[in-house]
């Protein structure tokens, strides 16, 4: 490519013939130079025929059996030469001017990771805006704070955080972002919608597996934390369950500074008067003892 590549976009795919053109066209319509790295899992349909029609845009095309979407992404990472690396699902698409918005953000505020908003698209065509959360310790007991396909990271960030963990089939993106938080990487988020995400993939339709992996990713952040405790933390953050168990979890782990910071960021109401008086007092005394 004659112009300097600003964006490297990895598109993992498998039997994606009916959707891959729209994904690729959404990259083509951007205002900044980009290269696409296609990592196909050995499709049996016409996916590769469609990819070949975009040969001027596709810098690398790998087609071979893989161990799932995160294995495919890992295969694509060494081929990226751009300043920012993004991942786009084969049935998703970038919003107009998405790259320009992200690039402008990178010029205004240097960071390791940039993320925009996600517009989620249902099978009937209706759309909703993903309810994103701040990037920080709070995410360690919640989940991924923004849509993975709305995230763009520098090559240096990927080098520090490392590849995606293949033991997670669905939530490896959350685990990657959690590792970035724990390493102290900086993230700058913008409110602009940068991607449209189709709500019909594995990560959107397997609730039980999503929950099980979410509990595990949360527990991994705090050595010795059990899955039941992780469940209590997540449910308290999401307002799906009571917040009182969180105080007991902190009481049992008085030396876990990271957990204290995560709870303080995600559940400030436990300290500002909206929790029950008993557990509010218990948590205040506990945190006071930690700071002495």
Secondary structure, DSSP 4 states (H G I P E B T S, - for coil): --S---EEEEEEESS-TTTHHHHHHHHHTSSS-EEEEEEE---SSSHHHHHHTTTTTEEEEEES--SSHHHHHHHHHTT--SSEEEE--TT-EEPTTHHHHHHHHHHHS--SEEEEEEEEE-TTS-EEE-----SSGGGGGT--SS-GGGEEE-HHHHHHH-SPPTT-SS-HHHHHHHHHHHTT--EEEEEEEEEEEETTSHHHH-HHHHHHHHHHHHHHTSTT--HHHHHHHHHHHTTSS-SHHHHHHHHH-TT-HHHHHHHHHH-GGGTTT-S-HHHHHHHHHHHHHHH-
